[in-house]
Amino acid sequence: MQEDKNPTEKPGVYVHTFGCQMNVHDSQKILTLLSEKGYQAVETPEEAKVILLNTCSVREKPEQKVLSAVGRYRELKEQSPDLIIGVGGCFARQEGEDLLRRAPALDLVFGPDNIPELPKMLQTIRDEHQPQVETDFDTPTDVRFLDIAPQVLDSKFSAMVTIMKGCDKYCSFCIVPYVRGRERYRDPAEIQEEVRRMCTQGVREIMLLGQSVTSYKWKEGADVWDLARLIRSLDGVEGLKRLRFTSPYPRDFHPELIDCFAEVPILCNHVHLPFQSGSDRILYRMNRRHTRDQYFGWVEALRARCPSIAITADVIVGFPGEEEQDFEQTMDLVERVRFDNLFAYKYSPRPKTPAARNTQQVSEEDKQRRLAILLERQLQISLERHQALNGQTLEVLVEGSSRRNADRLSGRTTTNKIVNFVGPDSLIGEIVPVRIAEAHATALWGELL
């Protein structure tokens, strides 16, 4: 490989992120770690000496996008042979060394747990000119991955804090336990310290992260911490105005956690509560370990304790064996709950999962048709729920300029609704009252008071 022309210049690193909020957070950890080792983040791949793709494997489409992106970056490598290209994250853990065969331009493959080893792996590549592959899980007593607290954040005012990783649920459609491993948890004292430090730097809103975040449990002797206790312990942290968590598992919504939405002032009035299917028959096949009636019970309990709560969810259509009556039950659940928003997907077979081996796969045509019906109806429901907010005054955390109109500001309510309005840039990072004047299905428009 060629030597850098200016050895004193910090090599640039560009991270291309695919997937969920956990992946975004992992990318922040990567940039933080490498910045401490003499690298600097750059805005474009053309500026980089290292390009890292942090990947998702929950569905097939992101995998295809990753391989396509590697193909594009290969052209940069042809122009600059010393460029290092690496793939990390869940897709890397899933494919391992096979990725080097599928994408010969790659120099590096690393799993989510191997982020702490990145500096050493990059140095080995430069010294030995040989590809590096590390995709092993860490262990419950060696959670190095969880120890990295990111300093490189997407927002000055909102930040994510990992409290656990992995999943023990083994839903039959989900690859997460195979690419993220079993559940491991962080010491609550470390979490509290990270939150306090971020708030001293101006962060106003914290998102607690985990693949199955509501499973959080820390034991030290007879002392036991769960998510509800952790949430209550963060109330009162100086500077912390809002607290959220994702992604939860419905069965973990015990009364103590539900009570937090009514009793902890900083906990936002929004919960993401995946249900995946409205059919008990399909829920059983999914190994979700709950019924539709139990799901209705959690929704009713949340709304009883916090009437203003916004509820969003994940749902899959076209799971193997799903028939029209099963899909109709899903639509019935959507009508009865009336979600603020839904994240709906067509079933995508994932390697190693039991559902992928099921011979009763639903046709692509039926999956697409059902998804279109579901999304159209949910769009109507979202609009109706937003229209009910017209004339109300909501507290908005101002995040920056609107994506669609640079002359307007944009922020989020405690119910996680996007609000656009006219105001000075000096309000960015502040929580301000905005009266809603216009409702759309995906956002609100308002007037600053």
Kinemage of the C-alpha trace (Angstrom):
@kinemage 1
@onewidth
@group {chain A} dominant
@subgroup {mainchain}
@vectorlist {calphas} color= white
{ca met a 1} P 0.000 0.000 0.000
{ca gln a 2} L 1.123 3.549 -0.632
{ca glu a 3} L 2.363 5.715 2.231
{ca asp a 4} L 0.428 8.850 3.149
{ca lys a 5} L 1.998 11.923 1.521
{ca asn a 6} L 1.694 13.883 4.748
{ca pro a 7} L 2.389 11.571 7.711
{ca thr a 8} L 1.376 14.293 10.209
{ca glu a 9} L -2.126 14.626 8.751
{ca lys a 10} L -4.789 12.651 10.558
{ca pro a 11} L -6.233 9.951 8.272
{ca gly a 12} L -9.887 10.521 7.503
{ca val a 13} L -12.544 7.934 8.342
{ca tyr a 14} L -15.993 7.852 6.757
{ca val a 15} L -18.733 5.712 8.314
{ca his a 16} L -21.757 4.738 6.215
{ca thr a 17} L -24.544 3.570 8.530
{ca phe a 18} L -27.422 1.237 7.662
{ca gly a 19} L -30.287 0.151 9.910
{ca cys a 20} L -31.611 0.950 13.351
{ca gln a 21} L -30.834 3.465 16.083
{ca met a 22} L -28.486 0.956 17.691
{ca asn a 23} L -26.424 0.980 14.499
{ca val a 24} L -26.378 4.781 14.501
{ca his a 25} L -25.124 4.650 18.073
{ca asp a 26} L -22.504 2.031 17.162
{ca ser a 27} L -21.254 4.326 14.388
{ca gln a 28} L -20.878 7.109 16.935
{ca lys a 29} L -18.824 4.722 19.074
{ca ile a 30} L -16.636 3.863 16.081
{ca leu a 31} L -15.927 7.534 15.359
{ca thr a 32} L -15.257 8.262 19.025
{ca leu a 33} L -12.830 5.352 19.364
{ca leu a 34} L -10.943 6.103 16.154
{ca ser a 35} L -10.746 9.835 16.903
{ca glu a 36} L -8.939 8.908 20.122
{ca lys a 37} L -6.464 6.891 18.036
{ca gly a 38} L -5.495 9.656 15.631
{ca tyr a 39} L -8.204 9.472 12.974
{ca gln a 40} L -10.633 12.237 12.052
{ca ala a 41} L -14.207 11.968 10.795
{ca val a 42} L -14.781 13.249 7.248
{ca glu a 43} L -17.993 14.197 5.479
{ca thr a 44} L -17.517 12.328 2.186
{ca pro a 45} L -15.965 8.975 1.201
{ca glu a 46} L -13.706 10.783 -1.288
{ca glu a 47} L -11.872 12.404 1.663
{ca ala a 48} L -11.339 9.156 3.544
{ca lys a 49} L -8.389 6.838 4.079
{ca val a 50} L -10.786 4.421 5.794
{ca ile a 51} L -14.384 3.713 4.738
{ca leu a 52} L -16.459 1.622 7.155
{ca leu a 53} L -19.956 0.364 6.416
{ca asn a 54} L -21.897 -0.331 9.618
{ca thr a 55} L -24.583 -2.750 8.541
{ca cys a 56} L -27.971 -4.269 9.309
{ca ser a 57} L -29.234 -7.774 8.572
{ca val a 58} L -32.766 -7.643 9.980
{ca arg a 59} L -34.131 -7.595 6.420
{ca glu a 60} L -32.712 -8.551 3.045
{ca lys a 61} L -32.908 -5.129 1.385
{ca pro a 62} L -30.243 -3.441 3.584
{ca glu a 63} L -27.845 -6.285 2.749
{ca gln a 64} L -28.291 -5.623 -0.963
{ca lys a 65} L -27.659 -1.915 -0.370
{ca val a 66} L -24.447 -2.715 1.511
{ca leu a 67} L -23.008 -4.817 -1.308
{ca ser a 68} L -24.009 -2.160 -3.819
{ca ala a 69} L -22.249 0.517 -1.751
{ca val a 70} L -19.085 -1.599 -1.498
{ca gly a 71} L -19.126 -1.798 -5.292
{ca arg a 72} L -19.221 1.987 -5.532
{ca tyr a 73} L -16.420 2.447 -3.009
{ca arg a 74} L -14.298 -0.063 -4.922
{ca glu a 75} L -13.927 2.577 -7.644
{ca leu a 76} L -12.343 4.906 -5.079
{ca lys a 77} L -9.967 2.126 -4.063
{ca glu a 78} L -8.874 1.718 -7.676
{ca gln a 79} L -7.892 5.394 -7.676
{ca ser a 80} L -6.291 5.242 -4.200
{ca pro a 81} L -4.872 1.769 -3.431
{ca asp a 82} L -4.095 2.669 0.187
{ca leu a 83} L -7.823 3.145 0.919
{ca ile a 84} L -9.132 0.630 3.491
{ca ile a 85} L -12.726 -0.548 3.097
{ca gly a 86} L -14.408 -2.442 5.914
{ca val a 87} L -17.828 -3.866 6.688
{ca gly a 88} L -19.008 -4.110 10.273
{ca gly a 89} L -22.237 -4.666 12.176
{ca cys a 90} L -24.855 -7.377 11.951
{ca phe a 91} L -24.402 -8.296 8.274
{ca ala a 92} L -20.674 -8.700 8.910
{ca arg a 93} L -21.366 -10.964 11.880
{ca gln a 94} L -23.844 -12.975 9.772
{ca glu a 95} L -21.532 -13.525 6.779
{ca gly a 96} L -18.092 -13.427 8.400
{ca glu a 97} L -15.156 -14.362 6.151
{ca asp a 98} L -17.519 -15.141 3.251
{ca leu a 99} L -17.852 -11.383 2.742
{ca leu a 100} L -14.245 -11.253 1.508
{ca arg a 101} L -15.222 -13.666 -1.245
{ca arg a 102} L -18.437 -11.844 -2.102
{ca ala a 103} L -16.746 -8.439 -2.108
{ca pro a 104} L -13.010 -8.750 -2.954
{ca ala a 105} L -12.476 -4.994 -2.455
{ca leu a 106} L -12.892 -5.458 1.304
{ca asp a 107} L -9.953 -5.297 3.697
{ca leu a 108} L -11.849 -5.654 6.940
{ca val a 109} L -14.873 -7.518 8.377
{ca phe a 110} L -15.849 -6.954 12.019
{ca gly a 111} L -18.875 -7.756 14.170
{ca pro a 112} L -20.664 -5.358 16.556
{ca asp a 113} L -18.715 -6.687 19.549
{ca asn a 114} L -15.370 -6.151 17.805
{ca ile a 115} L -15.529 -2.356 17.619
{ca pro a 116} L -12.917 -2.053 20.444
{ca glu a 117} L -10.456 -3.984 18.254
{ca leu a 118} L -10.781 -1.659 15.249
{ca pro a 119} L -7.619 0.449 15.798
{ca lys a 120} L -5.474 -2.674 16.130
{ca met a 121} L -7.076 -4.297 13.073
{ca leu a 122} L -6.557 -1.195 10.930
{ca gln a 123} L -2.898 -1.016 11.956
{ca thr a 124} L -2.411 -4.707 11.122
{ca ile a 125} L -3.882 -4.152 7.662
{ca arg a 126} L -1.451 -1.294 7.017
{ca asp a 127} L 1.547 -3.216 8.396
{ca glu a 128} L 0.887 -6.662 6.931
{ca his a 129} L -1.264 -5.816 3.877
{ca gln a 130} L -3.624 -8.658 4.762
{ca pro a 131} L -7.433 -8.571 5.250
{ca gln a 132} L -8.662 -8.865 8.827
{ca val a 133} L -11.794 -10.667 10.042
{ca glu a 134} L -13.087 -10.568 13.636
{ca thr a 135} L -16.719 -11.454 14.342
{ca asp a 136} L -16.639 -13.136 17.767
{ca phe a 137} L -19.054 -12.163 20.535
{ca asp a 138} L -17.698 -10.808 23.772
{ca thr a 139} L -18.804 -12.526 26.978
{ca pro a 140} L -21.106 -11.478 29.856
{ca thr a 141} L -17.997 -10.764 31.944
{ca asp a 142} L -16.123 -8.967 29.132
{ca val a 143} L -18.496 -6.395 27.681
{ca arg a 144} L -15.845 -4.116 26.165
{ca phe a 145} L -18.293 -2.994 23.488
{ca leu a 146} L -20.612 -1.512 26.119
{ca asp a 147} L -17.778 0.428 27.742
{ca ile a 148} L -17.307 2.825 24.804
{ca ala a 149} L -19.183 6.056 25.496
{ca pro a 150} L -19.545 8.035 22.259
{ca gln a 151} L -18.480 11.677 22.161
{ca val a 152} L -19.175 12.089 18.426
{ca leu a 153} L -22.929 12.739 18.345
{ca asp a 154} L -25.406 13.485 15.553
{ca ser a 155} L -27.071 16.140 17.702
{ca lys a 156} L -25.727 18.486 20.344
{ca phe a 157} L -28.955 18.241 22.301
{ca ser a 158} L -30.100 14.608 21.930
{ca ala a 159} L -28.008 11.519 22.618
{ca met a 160} L -28.302 7.753 22.914
{ca val a 161} L -26.981 5.641 25.774
{ca thr a 162} L -26.631 1.874 25.445
{ca ile a 163} L -27.837 0.057 28.573
{ca met a 164} L -27.823 -3.522 27.249
{ca lys a 165} L -27.317 -5.507 24.078
{ca gly a 166} L -28.361 -8.807 22.583
{ca cys a 167} L -31.670 -10.640 22.857
{ca asp a 168} L -32.845 -13.883 24.459
{ca lys a 169} L -36.344 -13.897 22.948
{ca tyr a 170} L -35.632 -15.888 19.758
{ca cys a 171} L -38.663 -14.837 17.739
{ca ser a 172} L -38.792 -17.271 14.836
{ca phe a 173} L -38.353 -14.551 12.188
{ca cys a 174} L -35.558 -12.579 13.867
{ca ile a 175} L -31.824 -12.840 13.298
{ca val a 176} L -30.838 -10.482 16.142
{ca pro a 177} L -29.899 -13.190 18.704
{ca tyr a 178} L -27.600 -14.755 16.109
{ca val a 179} L -25.796 -11.529 15.146
{ca arg a 180} L -25.943 -9.606 18.443
{ca gly a 181} L -25.716 -12.500 20.891
{ca arg a 182} L -27.368 -13.152 24.232
{ca glu a 183} L -28.473 -10.354 26.531
{ca arg a 184} L -25.779 -8.487 28.443
{ca tyr a 185} L -26.329 -5.489 30.693
{ca arg a 186} L -24.425 -2.412 31.857
{ca asp a 187} L -23.830 -1.401 35.449
{ca pro a 188} L -26.478 1.232 36.361
{ca ala a 189} L -23.775 3.401 37.960
{ca glu a 190} L -21.943 3.591 34.612
{ca ile a 191} L -25.171 4.480 32.820
{ca gln a 192} L -25.979 7.216 35.330
{ca glu a 193} L -22.479 8.682 35.019
{ca glu a 194} L -22.651 8.717 31.204
{ca val a 195} L -26.038 10.462 31.304
{ca arg a 196} L -24.769 13.063 33.789
{ca arg a 197} L -21.674 13.744 31.703
{ca met a 198} L -23.698 14.204 28.515
{ca cys a 199} L -26.088 16.586 30.238
{ca thr a 200} L -23.202 18.742 31.470
{ca gln a 201} L -22.251 19.058 27.769
{ca gly a 202} L -25.687 20.435 26.871
{ca val a 203} L -27.663 17.297 26.012
{ca arg a 204} L -31.344 17.726 26.882
{ca glu a 205} L -32.808 14.407 25.729
{ca ile a 206} L -31.514 10.856 26.255
{ca met a 207} L -32.615 7.683 24.478
{ca leu a 208} L -31.845 4.465 26.394
{ca leu a 209} L -30.932 1.769 23.877
{ca gly a 210} L -31.006 -2.012 23.735
{ca gln a 211} L -32.136 -4.718 21.338
{ca ser a 212} L -34.639 -5.762 23.998
{ca val a 213} L -34.307 -2.751 26.257
{ca thr a 214} L -37.186 -3.605 28.582
{ca ser a 215} L -35.373 -6.829 29.540
{ca tyr a 216} L -32.695 -4.775 31.305
{ca lys a 217} L -31.724 -6.369 34.609
{ca trp a 218} L -28.642 -5.823 36.738
{ca lys a 219} L -27.953 -7.899 39.824
{ca glu a 220} L -25.322 -7.206 42.425
{ca gly a 221} L -25.820 -9.443 45.391
{ca ala a 222} L -29.372 -8.939 46.635
{ca asp a 223} L -29.632 -5.612 44.808
{ca val a 224} L -31.659 -5.878 41.582
{ca trp a 225} L -32.182 -3.167 38.976
{ca asp a 226} L -34.757 -3.276 36.199
{ca leu a 227} L -35.640 -0.652 33.581
{ca ala a 228} L -38.273 0.992 35.789
{ca arg a 229} L -35.770 1.520 38.614
{ca leu a 230} L -33.152 2.816 36.168
{ca ile a 231} L -35.620 5.324 34.706
{ca arg a 232} L -36.549 6.611 38.153
{ca ser a 233} L -32.877 6.950 39.098
{ca leu a 234} L -32.301 9.298 36.147
{ca asp a 235} L -35.138 11.631 37.097
{ca gly a 236} L -33.520 14.684 38.607
{ca val a 237} L -30.254 14.539 36.643
{ca glu a 238} L -29.382 18.201 36.161
{ca gly a 239} L -30.088 19.362 32.616
{ca leu a 240} L -31.994 16.224 31.569
{ca lys a 241} L -35.404 17.297 30.271
{ca arg a 242} L -36.560 14.227 28.355
{ca leu a 243} L -35.960 10.478 28.547
{ca arg a 244} L -36.972 7.780 26.043
{ca phe a 245} L -36.171 4.103 25.497
{ca thr a 246} L -36.185 1.635 22.587
{ca ser a 247} L -36.651 -1.139 21.466
{ca pro a 248} L -38.968 -2.840 23.953
{ca tyr a 249} L -40.651 -6.240 24.145
{ca pro a 250} L -44.372 -6.214 25.051
{ca arg a 251} L -44.233 -8.960 27.698
{ca asp a 252} L -41.841 -6.818 29.740
{ca phe a 253} L -44.401 -4.039 30.254
{ca his a 254} L -45.105 -4.870 33.886
{ca pro a 255} L -47.100 -2.440 36.077
{ca glu a 256} L -43.980 -0.821 37.588
{ca leu a 257} L -42.743 0.192 34.133
{ca ile a 258} L -46.180 1.396 33.026
{ca asp a 259} L -46.427 3.504 36.194
{ca cys a 260} L -43.281 5.364 35.145
{ca phe a 261} L -45.180 7.047 32.303
{ca ala a 262} L -47.491 8.655 34.854
{ca glu a 263} L -45.030 9.274 37.665
{ca val a 264} L -41.633 10.191 36.128
{ca pro a 265} L -41.802 13.747 34.701
{ca ile a 266} L -38.864 13.386 32.298
{ca leu a 267} L -40.154 10.148 30.694
{ca cys a 268} L -41.677 11.093 27.356
{ca asn a 269} L -45.312 10.317 26.583
{ca his a 270} L -44.408 7.953 23.774
{ca val a 271} L -43.880 4.213 23.675
{ca his a 272} L -42.881 1.929 20.828
{ca leu a 273} L -44.727 -1.356 21.375
{ca pro a 274} L -44.119 -3.885 18.542
{ca phe a 275} L -46.969 -6.357 18.016
{ca gln a 276} L -45.848 -7.915 14.679
{ca ser a 277} L -49.222 -9.605 13.969
{ca gly a 278} L -52.833 -9.334 15.090
{ca ser a 279} L -53.439 -13.077 14.688
{ca asp a 280} L -52.924 -15.401 17.638
{ca arg a 281} L -52.137 -18.221 15.232
{ca ile a 282} L -49.343 -16.227 13.597
{ca leu a 283} L -48.083 -14.846 16.924
{ca tyr a 284} L -47.658 -18.443 18.097
{ca arg a 285} L -45.717 -19.297 14.938
{ca met a 286} L -43.591 -16.203 15.472
{ca asn a 287} L -42.781 -17.355 19.030
{ca arg a 288} L -43.848 -13.944 20.311
{ca arg a 289} L -45.081 -15.376 23.639
{ca his a 290} L -48.136 -13.143 23.861
{ca thr a 291} L -51.667 -13.020 22.465
{ca arg a 292} L -53.628 -10.205 20.846
{ca asp a 293} L -55.776 -9.860 23.979
{ca gln a 294} L -52.671 -9.459 26.126
{ca tyr a 295} L -51.465 -6.769 23.742
{ca phe a 296} L -54.777 -4.924 24.069
{ca gly a 297} L -54.326 -5.144 27.835
{ca trp a 298} L -50.921 -3.437 27.737
{ca val a 299} L -52.290 -0.687 25.491
{ca glu a 300} L -55.269 -0.106 27.791
{ca ala a 301} L -53.017 0.008 30.875
{ca leu a 302} L -50.651 2.522 29.259
{ca arg a 303} L -53.506 4.788 28.165
{ca ala a 304} L -55.181 4.528 31.558
{ca arg a 305} L -52.039 5.720 33.361
{ca cys a 306} L -51.019 8.246 30.672
{ca pro a 307} L -54.000 9.300 28.496
{ca ser a 308} L -51.857 11.484 26.226
{ca ile a 309} L -49.381 8.734 25.392
{ca ala a 310} L -48.513 8.166 21.731
{ca ile a 311} L -48.122 4.541 20.695
{ca thr a 312} L -46.158 3.328 17.687
{ca ala a 313} L -45.373 -0.241 16.689
{ca asp a 314} L -43.719 -2.680 14.290
{ca val a 315} L -45.764 -5.123 12.231
{ca ile a 316} L -44.889 -7.800 9.677
{ca val a 317} L -47.173 -8.854 6.827
{ca gly a 318} L -46.798 -12.051 4.836
{ca phe a 319} L -45.245 -14.180 7.565
{ca pro a 320} L -45.079 -17.851 6.454
{ca gly a 321} L -48.534 -19.395 6.684
{ca glu a 322} L -50.349 -16.052 7.024
{ca glu a 323} L -53.763 -16.336 5.417
{ca glu a 324} L -56.308 -13.641 4.617
{ca gln a 325} L -58.141 -14.113 7.917
{ca asp a 326} L -54.847 -13.633 9.780
{ca phe a 327} L -54.201 -10.401 7.902
{ca glu a 328} L -57.768 -9.273 8.640
{ca gln a 329} L -57.072 -9.756 12.353
{ca thr a 330} L -53.980 -7.574 12.001
{ca met a 331} L -56.102 -4.887 10.360
{ca asp a 332} L -58.676 -5.254 13.150
{ca leu a 333} L -55.966 -4.696 15.774
{ca val a 334} L -54.781 -1.591 13.908
{ca glu a 335} L -58.352 -0.230 13.837
{ca arg a 336} L -58.897 -0.866 17.529
{ca val a 337} L -55.594 0.513 18.811
{ca arg a 338} L -55.319 3.432 16.349
{ca phe a 339} L -51.548 3.821 16.456
{ca asp a 340} L -49.926 7.203 16.032
{ca asn a 341} L -47.593 5.589 13.509
{ca leu a 342} L -46.634 2.128 12.285
{ca phe a 343} L -43.410 0.683 10.934
{ca ala a 344} L -44.723 -2.020 8.637
{ca tyr a 345} L -42.636 -4.485 6.653
{ca lys a 346} L -43.015 -7.441 4.341
{ca tyr a 347} L -41.672 -10.641 5.837
{ca ser a 348} L -38.087 -11.244 4.734
{ca pro a 349} L -36.510 -14.692 5.321
{ca arg a 350} L -33.390 -14.415 7.470
{ca pro a 351} L -30.584 -16.992 7.570
{ca lys a 352} L -30.508 -19.351 10.572
{ca thr a 353} L -34.069 -18.479 11.647
{ca pro a 354} L -36.821 -21.146 11.916
{ca ala a 355} L -39.269 -19.097 9.844
{ca ala a 356} L -36.900 -19.121 6.868
{ca arg a 357} L -37.184 -22.920 6.753
{ca asn a 358} L -40.995 -22.831 6.742
{ca thr a 359} L -42.404 -24.227 3.501
{ca gln a 360} L -45.583 -22.085 3.661
{ca gln a 361} L -43.991 -18.921 2.292
{ca val a 362} L -46.471 -16.231 1.193
{ca ser a 363} L -46.205 -14.995 -2.384
{ca glu a 364} L -44.485 -11.666 -3.025
{ca glu a 365} L -47.680 -10.419 -4.691
{ca asp a 366} L -49.782 -11.111 -1.572
{ca lys a 367} L -47.177 -9.566 0.722
{ca gln a 368} L -47.037 -6.386 -1.358
{ca arg a 369} L -50.829 -6.122 -1.569
{ca arg a 370} L -51.306 -6.554 2.169
{ca leu a 371} L -48.564 -4.055 2.961
{ca ala a 372} L -50.153 -1.450 0.673
{ca ile a 373} L -53.570 -1.898 2.331
{ca leu a 374} L -52.070 -1.607 5.805
{ca leu a 375} L -49.964 1.460 5.033
{ca glu a 376} L -52.828 3.286 3.342
{ca arg a 377} L -55.118 2.770 6.318
{ca gln a 378} L -52.441 3.711 8.847
{ca leu a 379} L -51.709 6.913 6.917
{ca gln a 380} L -55.374 7.871 7.335
{ca ile a 381} L -55.305 7.068 11.058
{ca ser a 382} L -52.099 9.070 11.569
{ca leu a 383} L -53.660 12.050 9.809
{ca glu a 384} L -56.821 11.824 11.921
{ca arg a 385} L -54.808 11.655 15.148
{ca his a 386} L -52.744 14.645 14.055
{ca gln a 387} L -55.818 16.650 13.064
{ca ala a 388} L -57.114 16.231 16.617
{ca leu a 389} L -54.112 18.296 17.749
{ca asn a 390} L -55.080 21.396 15.740
{ca gly a 391} L -55.257 24.431 18.019
{ca gln a 392} L -53.379 22.733 20.870
{ca thr a 393} L -50.152 24.141 22.291
{ca leu a 394} L -47.350 21.572 22.516
{ca glu a 395} L -43.873 21.716 24.018
{ca val a 396} L -41.274 21.217 21.263
{ca leu a 397} L -37.560 20.453 21.646
{ca val a 398} L -36.044 22.394 18.742
{ca glu a 399} L -33.555 20.189 16.854
{ca gly a 400} L -32.601 22.422 13.917
{ca ser a 401} L -33.814 23.538 10.501
{ca ser a 402} L -36.653 21.713 8.782
{ca arg a 403} L -35.490 19.194 6.186
{ca arg a 404} L -38.060 20.429 3.689
{ca asn a 405} L -37.800 24.156 4.369
{ca ala a 406} L -34.520 25.651 5.580
{ca asp a 407} L -36.342 28.829 6.606
{ca arg a 408} L -38.290 26.941 9.279
{ca leu a 409} L -37.253 25.236 12.484
{ca ser a 410} L -38.123 21.655 13.325
{ca gly a 411} L -38.405 19.760 16.571
{ca arg a 412} L -40.228 17.000 18.397
{ca thr a 413} L -42.915 16.863 21.020
{ca thr a 414} L -42.769 14.586 24.034
{ca thr a 415} L -45.028 12.269 21.984
{ca asn a 416} L -42.293 12.140 19.307
{ca lys a 417} L -44.238 14.097 16.694
{ca ile a 418} L -42.319 16.317 14.281
{ca val a 419} L -43.372 19.987 14.394
{ca asn a 420} L -42.203 22.644 11.897
{ca phe a 421} L -42.516 26.358 12.629
{ca val a 422} L -40.919 29.745 11.971
{ca gly a 423} L -38.445 30.959 14.578
{ca pro a 424} L -34.875 32.179 15.148
{ca asp a 425} L -31.912 29.787 15.139
{ca ser a 426} L -31.161 30.864 18.705
{ca leu a 427} L -33.998 28.554 19.811
{ca ile a 428} L -32.174 25.394 18.674
{ca gly a 429} L -31.744 23.187 21.719
{ca glu a 430} L -34.534 24.912 23.645
{ca ile a 431} L -37.975 23.581 24.556
{ca val a 432} L -40.580 26.059 23.327
{ca pro a 433} L -44.396 26.255 23.160
{ca val a 434} L -45.849 25.892 19.655
{ca arg a 435} L -49.538 26.116 18.749
{ca ile a 436} L -50.488 23.561 16.071
{ca ala a 437} L -52.047 25.193 13.028
{ca glu a 438} L -51.852 22.529 10.326
{ca ala a 439} L -51.787 18.740 10.435
{ca his a 440} L -50.313 16.266 7.980
{ca ala a 441} L -49.981 12.512 8.291
{ca thr a 442} L -46.220 12.625 8.932
{ca ala a 443} L -45.687 16.022 10.557
{ca leu a 444} L -47.306 19.057 12.133
{ca trp a 445} L -46.974 22.769 11.335
{ca gly a 446} L -47.352 25.367 14.042
{ca glu a 447} L -46.847 28.894 15.320
{ca leu a 448} L -44.284 29.801 17.956
{ca leu a 449} L -45.850 31.389 21.046
